[in-house]
Amino acid sequence: LGTFGYMLLLPAWSPARAIARQRMCTDNLKQIGLALSRYAKAHGAHVPSESGAKGLDYLVREGFIDKMNILCPWDETRHAARTGEPLTEATCSYVYVGGTLRSESYTNVVPICWDKIENHRGMGLNVLFNDGHVQWVTLRQWEKIKPSK
């Protein structure tokens, strides 16, 4: 195939690449959920109490998760934190609500970590719930379930 032939194939690869990036984002949130669970087991059933990047930084500093799992592959504005630097809002693609108790007795399913709205160009976002599952939600659905401040 010449250059023109390869250019014809590029659009066919685009949906597959988009699906792979979506799955990576979902997997990142699942990894955050597993890291929160391991953190809770090590800290008396409590997760980091600070919200945002500061709360997720505890997971990285204590080795429960890798820094790369804190970046959404769709995020075009943030960059990975350098070695030894704490996570900041500029190096973290996800929003975390700190202080949520993860236990078997906590039955209300509520969002505890999710994509920053701009990650997926306003199409929706992946959400990690306190029961450990991750779900894609549209912005309309998000308005109904998002935690109040």
PESULKA-V460170 format. One record per residue. RES is the residue in one letter. OMEGA is omega in whole degrees, 0 to 359 (* if undefined). D_LAST is the distance of its C-alpha to the last C-alpha in Angstrom with 1 decimal. Layout:
{{RES OMEGA D_LAST} {RES OMEGA D_LAST}}
//
This chain:
{{L 175 55.6} {G 180 55.5} {T 180 52.6} {F 179 52.3} {G 178 52.3} {Y 179 49.4} {M 178 47.5} {L 181 48.0} {L 184 46.4} {L 179 43.2} {P 179 41.4} {A 180 42.2} {W 185 40.5} {S 178 37.3} {P 179 35.9} {A 178 36.8} {R 179 35.0} {A 178 31.9} {I 179 32.0} {A 179 32.5} {R 178 29.6} {Q 180 27.3} {R 178 28.7} {M 179 28.2} {C 177 24.5} {T 179 24.2} {D 177 26.4} {N 181 24.3} {L 175 21.2} {K 177 23.7} {Q 176 25.0} {I 178 21.6} {G 178 21.3} {L 179 24.8} {A 177 24.2} {L 179 21.3} {S 178 23.7} {R 177 26.4} {Y 181 24.3} {A 178 23.3} {K 180 27.1} {A 185 28.0} {H 173 25.4} {G 178 25.8} {A 177 23.4} {H 174 20.4} {V 180 18.7} {P 184 17.6} {S 180 15.0} {E 178 13.9} {S 176 11.4} {G 182 12.7} {A 180 16.5} {K 179 17.2} {G 179 16.3} {L 179 18.4} {D 176 21.1} {Y 180 22.0} {L 180 23.0} {V 183 25.2} {R 182 26.7} {E 174 27.7} {G 179 29.2} {F 181 27.2} {I 178 26.6} {D 180 28.1} {K 182 26.5} {M 177 27.6} {N 180 25.4} {I 179 22.3} {L 175 23.6} {C 179 23.4} {P 177 26.9} {W 185 25.7} {D 181 23.9} {E 185 26.3} {T 183 24.4} {R 181 23.8} {H 181 26.6} {A 175 27.2} {A 177 27.0} {R 178 30.5} {T 179 32.0} {G 178 31.0} {E 177 28.0} {P 174 24.5} {L 174 21.9} {T 177 19.9} {E 178 17.6} {A 181 21.1} {T 183 22.5} {C 183 19.8} {S 188 19.1} {Y 176 16.3} {V 180 12.6} {Y 175 12.4} {V 184 9.9} {G 174 12.1} {G 179 13.5} {T 178 13.9} {L 177 17.3} {R 178 19.6} {S 180 22.5} {E 183 24.8} {S 180 23.7} {Y 190 20.1} {T 178 20.7} {N 180 17.5} {V 183 17.1} {V 177 13.5} {P 176 12.6} {I 178 12.6} {C 182 13.9} {W 176 14.6} {D 166 16.5} {K 189 15.3} {I 184 15.9} {E 182 19.1} {N 185 20.7} {H 174 22.4} {R 176 23.1} {G 181 20.7} {M 183 22.5} {G 181 19.7} {L 173 18.3} {N 183 19.1} {V 172 16.7} {L 179 17.4} {F 184 16.8} {N 176 17.1} {D 175 20.7} {G 180 21.7} {H 179 22.3} {V 183 21.3} {Q 172 21.2} {W 176 21.4} {V 175 19.3} {T 179 19.9} {L 177 17.3} {R 177 18.0} {Q 181 17.3} {W 179 14.1} {E 182 12.8} {K 188 13.7} {I 185 12.3} {K 180 9.2} {P 175 6.4} {S 184 3.8} {K * 0.0}}
//
